[in-house]
Amino acid sequence: MIKQISINTERVFIPTFEGNDKVDPNDQIKFHYKAITSSIKEDLVRRNVDITKDSQSGEMVPHISLQIDMRKTLEKLVTSIENCGYAVNNAEAKKVATIQALFDAPLEAGYYPLIEEAFAFFNDMLNQRVDEKN
């Protein structure tokens, strides 16, 4: 018999940005995102291998570093943003429903910390190992 695991492929991240997690759930900024697959992870995580000579032993030692692009990660994983926007000149409302719109928002809108928080959340997910006990 094949072991089947039930998963939800559409997920929601609620950031703590400016107390967002404490407001009415209907008013919270929410990032809807897709489940990370091996294919997505391979596309987003760039591995750099540098081989250097150890100063004590004289042996060649590999050093591996991972690089993950913030914008590319958010664009690849986030399917929509809910309840996010800002006003221009205290009048015209600008809705922020996509990563493109979030990055295009003026810095005065104050969303860069939100971008950083969302990226930190997804970066942690990309770097964690699957719990093999399940």
OpenMM code with the backbone's topology and positions (N, CA, C; nanometers):
from openmm import Vec3, app, unit

residues = "MET ILE LYS GLN ILE SER ILE ASN THR GLU ARG VAL PHE ILE PRO THR PHE GLU GLY ASN ASP LYS VAL ASP PRO ASN ASP GLN ILE LYS PHE HIS TYR LYS ALA ILE THR SER SER ILE LYS GLU ASP LEU VAL ARG ARG ASN VAL ASP ILE THR LYS ASP SER GLN SER GLY GLU MET VAL PRO HIS ILE SER LEU GLN ILE ASP MET ARG LYS THR LEU GLU LYS LEU VAL THR SER ILE GLU ASN CYS GLY TYR ALA VAL ASN ASN ALA GLU ALA LYS LYS VAL ALA THR ILE GLN ALA LEU PHE ASP ALA PRO LEU GLU ALA GLY TYR TYR PRO LEU ILE GLU GLU ALA PHE ALA PHE PHE ASN ASP MET LEU ASN GLN ARG VAL ASP GLU LYS ASN".split()
positions = [
    Vec3(0.0838, -0.1178, 0.0000),
    Vec3(0.0000, 0.0000, 0.0000),
    Vec3(0.0890, 0.1251, 0.0000),
    Vec3(0.0503, 0.2239, -0.0763),
    Vec3(0.1237, 0.3499, -0.0861),
    Vec3(0.0819, 0.4403, 0.0290),
    Vec3(0.1810, 0.4956, 0.0969),
    Vec3(0.1534, 0.5901, 0.2047),
    Vec3(0.1110, 0.7225, 0.1431),
    Vec3(-0.0059, 0.7706, 0.1813),
    Vec3(-0.0559, 0.8967, 0.1286),
    Vec3(-0.0616, 0.9995, 0.2403),
    Vec3(-0.0108, 1.1156, 0.2104),
    Vec3(-0.0123, 1.2256, 0.3060),
    Vec3(-0.1050, 1.3319, 0.2496),
    Vec3(-0.1953, 1.3802, 0.3310),
    Vec3(-0.2872, 1.4836, 0.2890),
    Vec3(-0.2244, 1.6203, 0.3153),
    Vec3(-0.2191, 1.7036, 0.2133),
    Vec3(-0.1630, 1.8377, 0.2291),
    Vec3(-0.2538, 1.9406, 0.1649),
    Vec3(-0.2388, 2.0647, 0.2088),
    Vec3(-0.3104, 2.1769, 0.1501),
    Vec3(-0.2082, 2.2534, 0.0667),
    Vec3(-0.2322, 2.2699, -0.0621),
    Vec3(-0.1343, 2.3351, -0.1477),
    Vec3(-0.1505, 2.4869, -0.1520),
    Vec3(-0.2608, 2.5411, -0.1060),
    Vec3(-0.2803, 2.6868, -0.0976),
    Vec3(-0.2737, 2.7245, 0.0499),
    Vec3(-0.1838, 2.8154, 0.0820),
    Vec3(-0.1583, 2.8499, 0.2214),
    Vec3(-0.1633, 3.0004, 0.2417),
    Vec3(-0.1708, 3.0417, 0.3689),
    Vec3(-0.1794, 3.1840, 0.4014),
    Vec3(-0.0763, 3.2195, 0.5083),
    Vec3(-0.0034, 3.3277, 0.4850),
    Vec3(0.0909, 3.3831, 0.5822),
    Vec3(0.0355, 3.5162, 0.6291),
    Vec3(0.0235, 3.5326, 0.7624),
    Vec3(-0.0240, 3.6575, 0.8211),
    Vec3(0.0946, 3.7229, 0.8923),
    Vec3(0.1492, 3.8300, 0.8347),
    Vec3(0.2657, 3.8943, 0.8957),
    Vec3(0.2298, 3.9693, 1.0246),
    Vec3(0.3314, 3.9919, 1.1071),
    Vec3(0.3129, 4.0678, 1.2313),
    Vec3(0.3378, 4.2169, 1.2078),
    Vec3(0.3738, 4.2550, 1.0873),
    Vec3(0.4028, 4.3918, 1.0457),
    Vec3(0.3022, 4.4908, 1.1054),
    Vec3(0.3534, 4.5868, 1.1822),
    Vec3(0.2725, 4.6938, 1.2428),
    Vec3(0.1500, 4.6419, 1.3166),
    Vec3(0.1633, 4.5285, 1.3867),
    Vec3(0.0528, 4.4741, 1.4656),
    Vec3(-0.0559, 4.4086, 1.3829),
    Vec3(-0.0259, 4.3790, 1.2579),
    Vec3(-0.1232, 4.3195, 1.1662),
    Vec3(-0.1862, 4.1919, 1.2218),
    Vec3(-0.1087, 4.1124, 1.2946),
    Vec3(-0.1596, 3.9854, 1.3472),
    Vec3(-0.2597, 4.0043, 1.4607),
    Vec3(-0.2722, 4.1279, 1.5115),
    Vec3(-0.3623, 4.1537, 1.6234),
    Vec3(-0.4920, 4.2240, 1.5820),
    Vec3(-0.5037, 4.2637, 1.4562),
    Vec3(-0.6261, 4.3298, 1.4094),
    Vec3(-0.7312, 4.2259, 1.3720),
    Vec3(-0.8511, 4.2723, 1.3480),
    Vec3(-0.9617, 4.1844, 1.3083),
    Vec3(-0.9169, 4.0996, 1.1883),
    Vec3(-0.9387, 3.9673, 1.1934),
    Vec3(-0.8964, 3.8795, 1.0826),
    Vec3(-0.9466, 3.9229, 0.9454),
    Vec3(-1.0614, 3.9910, 0.9403),
    Vec3(-1.1141, 4.0381, 0.8119),
    Vec3(-1.0337, 4.1551, 0.7557),
    Vec3(-0.9540, 4.2206, 0.8414),
    Vec3(-0.8762, 4.3364, 0.7987),
    Vec3(-0.7264, 4.3073, 0.7891),
    Vec3(-0.6840, 4.1886, 0.8217),
    Vec3(-0.5424, 4.1546, 0.8222),
    Vec3(-0.4844, 4.1477, 0.6809),
    Vec3(-0.3597, 4.1947, 0.6693),
    Vec3(-0.2854, 4.1734, 0.5451),
    Vec3(-0.2513, 4.0248, 0.5423),
    Vec3(-0.2806, 3.9601, 0.4311),
    Vec3(-0.2549, 3.8164, 0.4173),
    Vec3(-0.1837, 3.7897, 0.2857),
    Vec3(-0.0825, 3.7061, 0.2942),
    Vec3(-0.0120, 3.6608, 0.1747),
    Vec3(-0.0597, 3.5192, 0.1450),
    Vec3(-0.1244, 3.5003, 0.0318),
    Vec3(-0.1631, 3.3664, -0.0114),
    Vec3(-0.0443, 3.3130, -0.0927),
    Vec3(-0.0033, 3.1918, -0.0625),
    Vec3(0.1135, 3.1369, -0.1316),
    Vec3(0.0966, 2.9895, -0.1596),
    Vec3(0.1757, 2.9417, -0.2541),
    Vec3(0.1685, 2.8002, -0.2895),
    Vec3(0.2720, 2.7200, -0.2118),
    Vec3(0.2464, 2.5916, -0.2020),
    Vec3(0.3388, 2.5021, -0.1335),
    Vec3(0.4701, 2.4965, -0.2102),
    Vec3(0.5798, 2.4893, -0.1358),
    Vec3(0.7114, 2.4792, -0.1985),
    Vec3(0.7316, 2.3356, -0.2460),
    Vec3(0.7678, 2.3229, -0.3721),
    Vec3(0.7987, 2.1914, -0.4288),
    Vec3(0.9499, 2.1822, -0.4492),
    Vec3(0.9980, 2.0641, -0.4744),
    Vec3(1.1412, 2.0465, -0.5024),
    Vec3(1.1829, 2.1289, -0.6233),
    Vec3(1.0970, 2.1343, -0.7229),
    Vec3(1.1263, 2.2104, -0.8439),
    Vec3(1.1393, 2.3597, -0.8132),
    Vec3(1.0478, 2.4125, -0.7332),
    Vec3(1.0531, 2.5540, -0.6961),
    Vec3(1.1794, 2.5809, -0.6144),
    Vec3(1.2091, 2.4935, -0.5195),
    Vec3(1.3275, 2.5125, -0.4350),
    Vec3(1.4549, 2.5123, -0.5185),
    Vec3(1.4658, 2.4200, -0.6130),
    Vec3(1.5840, 2.4142, -0.6991),
    Vec3(1.5970, 2.5415, -0.7826),
    Vec3(1.4836, 2.5980, -0.8235),
    Vec3(1.4852, 2.7193, -0.9041),
    Vec3(1.5253, 2.8417, -0.8212),
    Vec3(1.4878, 2.8443, -0.6939),
    Vec3(1.5102, 2.9625, -0.6107),
    Vec3(1.6414, 2.9635, -0.5338),
    Vec3(1.6925, 2.8480, -0.4984),
    Vec3(1.8124, 2.8419, -0.4149),
    Vec3(1.9354, 2.8180, -0.5014),
    Vec3(2.0234, 2.9176, -0.5047),
    Vec3(2.1466, 2.9053, -0.5815),
    Vec3(2.2592, 2.8663, -0.4872),
    Vec3(2.3276, 2.7594, -0.5201),
    Vec3(2.4378, 2.7108, -0.4375),
    Vec3(2.5708, 2.7537, -0.4993),
    Vec3(2.6519, 2.8133, -0.4169),
    Vec3(2.7867, 2.8522, -0.4595),
    Vec3(2.8864, 2.7658, -0.3839),
    Vec3(2.9744, 2.7008, -0.4571),
    Vec3(3.0765, 2.6168, -0.3962),
    Vec3(3.2122, 2.6800, -0.4236),
    Vec3(3.2845, 2.7027, -0.3149),
    Vec3(3.4179, 2.7612, -0.3244),
    Vec3(3.5147, 2.6653, -0.2555),
    Vec3(3.6201, 2.6282, -0.3234),
    Vec3(3.7175, 2.5351, -0.2656),
    Vec3(3.8436, 2.6133, -0.2308),
    Vec3(3.8789, 2.6069, -0.1020),
    Vec3(3.9979, 2.6779, -0.0550),
    Vec3(4.0895, 2.5821, 0.0196),
    Vec3(4.2126, 2.6227, 0.0315),
    Vec3(4.3113, 2.5412, 0.1013),
    Vec3(4.3080, 2.5761, 0.2500),
    Vec3(4.2897, 2.4740, 0.3341),
    Vec3(4.2896, 2.4932, 0.4780),
    Vec3(4.4299, 2.5343, 0.5226),
    Vec3(4.4393, 2.6418, 0.6003),
    Vec3(4.5701, 2.6940, 0.6405),
    Vec3(4.6445, 2.6024, 0.7367),
    Vec3(4.5720, 2.5212, 0.8131),
    Vec3(4.6382, 2.4330, 0.9092),
    Vec3(4.6727, 2.2966, 0.8498),
    Vec3(4.5749, 2.2349, 0.7849),
    Vec3(4.5985, 2.0991, 0.7344),
    Vec3(4.6537, 2.0968, 0.5917),
    Vec3(4.6347, 2.2050, 0.5195),
    Vec3(4.6801, 2.2084, 0.3813),
    Vec3(4.5848, 2.1384, 0.2854),
    Vec3(4.4757, 2.0823, 0.3371),
    Vec3(4.3788, 2.0118, 0.2527),
    Vec3(4.2851, 2.1116, 0.1852),
    Vec3(4.2354, 2.0704, 0.0696),
    Vec3(4.1356, 2.1510, -0.0016),
    Vec3(4.0000, 2.1272, 0.0645),
    Vec3(3.9340, 2.2359, 0.1028),
    Vec3(3.8082, 2.2272, 0.1771),
    Vec3(3.6998, 2.3014, 0.0997),
    Vec3(3.5863, 2.2346, 0.0742),
    Vec3(3.4770, 2.3041, 0.0059),
    Vec3(3.3948, 2.3894, 0.1044),
    Vec3(3.3563, 2.5062, 0.0597),
    Vec3(3.2686, 2.5946, 0.1363),
    Vec3(3.1454, 2.6188, 0.0495),
    Vec3(3.0300, 2.5846, 0.1034),
    Vec3(2.9060, 2.5999, 0.0277),
    Vec3(2.8254, 2.7142, 0.0876),
    Vec3(2.7816, 2.8054, 0.0027),
    Vec3(2.6932, 2.9127, 0.0474),
    Vec3(2.5680, 2.9106, -0.0401),
    Vec3(2.4579, 2.9518, 0.0197),
    Vec3(2.3311, 2.9557, -0.0516),
    Vec3(2.2917, 3.1007, -0.0744),
    Vec3(2.2400, 3.1294, -0.1922),
    Vec3(2.1902, 3.2625, -0.2222),
    Vec3(2.0456, 3.2504, -0.2683),
    Vec3(1.9617, 3.3325, -0.2071),
    Vec3(1.8200, 3.3313, -0.2420),
    Vec3(1.7785, 3.4751, -0.2728),
    Vec3(1.7255, 3.4976, -0.3914),
    Vec3(1.6845, 3.6299, -0.4359),
    Vec3(1.5482, 3.6649, -0.3755),
    Vec3(1.5417, 3.7786, -0.3052),
    Vec3(1.4196, 3.8174, -0.2350),
    Vec3(1.3006, 3.8328, -0.3304),
    Vec3(1.3144, 3.9150, -0.4303),
    Vec3(1.2013, 3.9425, -0.5204),
    Vec3(1.1576, 3.8170, -0.5964),
    Vec3(1.2544, 3.7437, -0.6490),
    Vec3(1.2224, 3.6221, -0.7241),
    Vec3(1.1479, 3.5218, -0.6362),
    Vec3(1.1918, 3.5091, -0.5113),
    Vec3(1.1263, 3.4167, -0.4181),
    Vec3(0.9821, 3.4560, -0.3952),
    Vec3(0.9597, 3.5836, -0.3649),
    Vec3(0.8235, 3.6298, -0.3388),
    Vec3(0.7357, 3.6169, -0.4633),
    Vec3(0.7895, 3.6525, -0.5796),
    Vec3(0.7112, 3.6416, -0.7034),
    Vec3(0.6756, 3.4971, -0.7360),
    Vec3(0.7648, 3.4057, -0.7060),
    Vec3(0.7428, 3.2642, -0.7377),
    Vec3(0.6410, 3.1993, -0.6431),
    Vec3(0.6414, 3.2403, -0.5156),
    Vec3(0.5583, 3.1729, -0.4157),
    Vec3(0.4252, 3.2405, -0.3856),
    Vec3(0.4221, 3.3728, -0.3844),
    Vec3(0.3002, 3.4444, -0.3447),
    Vec3(0.2032, 3.4511, -0.4628),
    Vec3(0.0818, 3.4025, -0.4387),
    Vec3(-0.0198, 3.4044, -0.5443),
    Vec3(-0.1060, 3.5302, -0.5377),
    Vec3(-0.1240, 3.5870, -0.4173),
    Vec3(-0.1985, 3.7119, -0.4026),
    Vec3(-0.1748, 3.7705, -0.2634),
    Vec3(-0.2035, 3.8990, -0.2521),
    Vec3(-0.1955, 3.9703, -0.1244),
    Vec3(-0.3333, 4.0278, -0.0982),
    Vec3(-0.3788, 4.0125, 0.0239),
    Vec3(-0.5137, 4.0551, 0.0612),
    Vec3(-0.5058, 4.1695, 0.1617),
    Vec3(-0.5964, 4.2665, 0.1513),
    Vec3(-0.6119, 4.3769, 0.2464),
    Vec3(-0.4883, 4.4657, 0.2587),
    Vec3(-0.4242, 4.4938, 0.1480),
    Vec3(-0.3035, 4.5764, 0.1501),
    Vec3(-0.3199, 4.6900, 0.0499),
    Vec3(-0.2835, 4.8093, 0.0910),
    Vec3(-0.2928, 4.9237, 0.0013),
    Vec3(-0.2455, 5.0506, 0.0691),
    Vec3(-0.2484, 5.1602, -0.0045),
    Vec3(-0.2086, 5.2902, 0.0488),
    Vec3(-0.2814, 5.3983, -0.0290),
    Vec3(-0.2846, 5.5195, 0.0277),
    Vec3(-0.3508, 5.6325, -0.0367),
    Vec3(-0.2471, 5.7258, -0.0959),
    Vec3(-0.2756, 5.7760, -0.2145),
    Vec3(-0.1880, 5.8730, -0.2805),
    Vec3(-0.2511, 6.0104, -0.2644),
    Vec3(-0.1726, 6.1040, -0.2128),
    Vec3(-0.2213, 6.2408, -0.1905),
    Vec3(-0.3502, 6.2434, -0.1088),
    Vec3(-0.3591, 6.1559, -0.0119),
    Vec3(-0.4756, 6.1454, 0.0777),
    Vec3(-0.6072, 6.1248, 0.0043),
    Vec3(-0.6015, 6.0730, -0.1157),
    Vec3(-0.7255, 6.0551, -0.1917),
    Vec3(-0.7291, 5.9213, -0.2641),
    Vec3(-0.6560, 5.9127, -0.3719),
    Vec3(-0.6600, 5.7947, -0.4575),
    Vec3(-0.6047, 5.6707, -0.3862),
    Vec3(-0.6885, 5.5688, -0.3749),
    Vec3(-0.6474, 5.4441, -0.3091),
    Vec3(-0.5759, 5.3541, -0.4089),
    Vec3(-0.4614, 5.3039, -0.3676),
    Vec3(-0.3845, 5.2101, -0.4495),
    Vec3(-0.3881, 5.0745, -0.3816),
    Vec3(-0.4432, 4.9769, -0.4484),
    Vec3(-0.4502, 4.8420, -0.3953),
    Vec3(-0.3184, 4.7695, -0.4234),
    Vec3(-0.2714, 4.6949, -0.3239),
    Vec3(-0.1499, 4.6162, -0.3389),
    Vec3(-0.1913, 4.4694, -0.3281),
    Vec3(-0.2096, 4.4048, -0.4425),
    Vec3(-0.2579, 4.2663, -0.4442),
    Vec3(-0.1559, 4.1692, -0.5023),
    Vec3(-0.0432, 4.2239, -0.5499),
    Vec3(0.0602, 4.1396, -0.6102),
    Vec3(0.1973, 4.1808, -0.5563),
    Vec3(0.2938, 4.0945, -0.5756),
    Vec3(0.4309, 4.1270, -0.5355),
    Vec3(0.4826, 4.2442, -0.6181),
    Vec3(0.4492, 4.2478, -0.7459),
    Vec3(0.4899, 4.3597, -0.8318),
    Vec3(0.4395, 4.4915, -0.7732),
    Vec3(0.3119, 4.4966, -0.7344),
    Vec3(0.2545, 4.6185, -0.6767),
    Vec3(0.3201, 4.6525, -0.5428),
    Vec3(0.3550, 4.5515, -0.4651),
    Vec3(0.4212, 4.5742, -0.3362),
    Vec3(0.5586, 4.6379, -0.3570),
    Vec3(0.6348, 4.5873, -0.4530),
    Vec3(0.7666, 4.6441, -0.4817),
    Vec3(0.7561, 4.7814, -0.5485),
    Vec3(0.6465, 4.8063, -0.6198),
    Vec3(0.6271, 4.9347, -0.6869),
    Vec3(0.5748, 5.0440, -0.5945),
    Vec3(0.5297, 5.0080, -0.4750),
    Vec3(0.4777, 5.1074, -0.3802),
    Vec3(0.5909, 5.2009, -0.3379),
    Vec3(0.5605, 5.3293, -0.3246),
    Vec3(0.6647, 5.4232, -0.2814),
    Vec3(0.7189, 5.3841, -0.1434),
    Vec3(0.8451, 5.4118, -0.1191),
    Vec3(0.9042, 5.3796, 0.0105),
    Vec3(0.8301, 5.4474, 0.1252),
    Vec3(0.7716, 5.5651, 0.0983),
    Vec3(0.6960, 5.6356, 0.2020),
    Vec3(0.5745, 5.5562, 0.2500),
    Vec3(0.5278, 5.4636, 0.1673),
    Vec3(0.4138, 5.3797, 0.2087),
    Vec3(0.4549, 5.2884, 0.3243),
    Vec3(0.5844, 5.2686, 0.3417),
    Vec3(0.6349, 5.1942, 0.4567),
    Vec3(0.6276, 5.0441, 0.4450),
    Vec3(0.6254, 4.9916, 0.3241),
    Vec3(0.6086, 4.8469, 0.3072),
    Vec3(0.7389, 4.7673, 0.3013),
    Vec3(0.8541, 4.8343, 0.3012),
    Vec3(0.9772, 4.7556, 0.2915),
    Vec3(0.9941, 4.6584, 0.4083),
    Vec3(0.9631, 4.6984, 0.5330),
    Vec3(0.9698, 4.6003, 0.6428),
    Vec3(0.8739, 4.4817, 0.6216),
    Vec3(0.7605, 4.5058, 0.5574),
    Vec3(0.6666, 4.3974, 0.5261),
    Vec3(0.7297, 4.3021, 0.4239),
    Vec3(0.7955, 4.3575, 0.3247),
    Vec3(0.8641, 4.2759, 0.2246),
    Vec3(0.9712, 4.1904, 0.2925),
    Vec3(1.0489, 4.2530, 0.3803),
    Vec3(1.1547, 4.1794, 0.4500),
    Vec3(1.0985, 4.0688, 0.5387),
    Vec3(0.9870, 4.0962, 0.6079),
    Vec3(0.9260, 3.9942, 0.6933),
    Vec3(0.8747, 3.8767, 0.6107),
    Vec3(0.8081, 3.9062, 0.4996),
    Vec3(0.7571, 3.7995, 0.4131),
    Vec3(0.8734, 3.7167, 0.3576),
    Vec3(0.9794, 3.7845, 0.3144),
    Vec3(1.0946, 3.7120, 0.2616),
    Vec3(1.1580, 3.6234, 0.3684),
    Vec3(1.1710, 3.6743, 0.4904),
    Vec3(1.2294, 3.5950, 0.5999),
    Vec3(1.1467, 3.4690, 0.6236),
    Vec3(1.0150, 3.4822, 0.6183),
    Vec3(0.9257, 3.3671, 0.6360),
    Vec3(0.9515, 3.2615, 0.5282),
    Vec3(0.9546, 3.3046, 0.4020),
    Vec3(0.9750, 3.2101, 0.2922),
    Vec3(1.1184, 3.1572, 0.2877),
    Vec3(1.2140, 3.2408, 0.3230),
    Vec3(1.3536, 3.1979, 0.3277),
    Vec3(1.3700, 3.0851, 0.4300),
    Vec3(1.3071, 3.1008, 0.5459),
    Vec3(1.3118, 2.9943, 0.6470),
    Vec3(1.2520, 2.8650, 0.5933),
    Vec3(1.1417, 2.8774, 0.5212),
    Vec3(1.0776, 2.7583, 0.4642),
    Vec3(1.1685, 2.6912, 0.3606),
    Vec3(1.2344, 2.7705, 0.2794),
    Vec3(1.3223, 2.7151, 0.1767),
    Vec3(1.4442, 2.6456, 0.2368),
    Vec3(1.4872, 2.6918, 0.3532),
    Vec3(1.6081, 2.6378, 0.4148),
    Vec3(1.5833, 2.5252, 0.5144),
    Vec3(1.4589, 2.5011, 0.5500),
    Vec3(1.4338, 2.3945, 0.6464),
    Vec3(1.4290, 2.2587, 0.5774),
    Vec3(1.4665, 2.1580, 0.6520),
    Vec3(1.4618, 2.0219, 0.6007),
    Vec3(1.3266, 1.9609, 0.6320),
    Vec3(1.2858, 1.8686, 0.5494),
    Vec3(1.1594, 1.7984, 0.5708),
    Vec3(1.1740, 1.7106, 0.6948),
    Vec3(1.0717, 1.7137, 0.7798),
    Vec3(1.0711, 1.6281, 0.8987),
    Vec3(1.0431, 1.4858, 0.8535),
    Vec3(1.1437, 1.4017, 0.8545),
    Vec3(1.1306, 1.2664, 0.8010),
    Vec3(1.0605, 1.1708, 0.8966),
    Vec3(1.0266, 1.2176, 1.0175),
    Vec3(0.9566, 1.1314, 1.1122),
    Vec3(0.8093, 1.1160, 1.0750),
    Vec3(0.7571, 1.2074, 0.9958),
    Vec3(0.6144, 1.2023, 0.9585),
    Vec3(0.5865, 1.0903, 0.8630),
] * unit.nanometer
topology = app.Topology()
chain = topology.addChain("A")
for resn in residues:
    res = topology.addResidue(resn, chain)
    for name in ("N", "CA", "C"):
        topology.addAtom(name, app.Element.getBySymbol(name[0]), res)
